[in-house]
Amino acid sequence: GPCDPDSVVKEIQFFVYCFSKGDIEGLELSEMIDAVYGIFSDPTQNDGNKRIPFNVVKDGVLLQVSTIIASDINIEGTFRLGDSTLGQGVRINLLWC
């Protein structure tokens, strides 16, 4: 059913790290970051947050229809590892009712 950020029951924050080796300008890394951002955002929503519907089923009985909201997507700074691998993280909050 409908779920808005004010009626959130649970929240989790996680990071998706992308790595690219031999990518001096960071172009490949940038494409990976854009792809991750695209998965967890929705430009058709007024707030830009992706909504992922799901059903809670137990023993074949539908108990609840709910929604996960991907919110507060933040792209962290780029870092370089010792072998010249570029890395960058995307911090994502998931909220659900």
Sequence and secondary structure as in RCSB ss.txt:
>XXXX:A:sequence
GPCDPDSVVKEIQFFVYCFSKGDIEGLELSEMIDAVYGIFSDPTQNDGNKRIPFNVVKDGVLLQVSTIIASDINI
EGTFRLGDSTLGQGVRINLLWC
>XXXX:A:secstr
    GGG  EEEEEEEEEEESS TT HHHHHHHHHHHHHTB TTSTT BEEEEEEEEETTEEEEEEEEEEEEEEE
EEEEE TTS EEEEEEEEEEE 
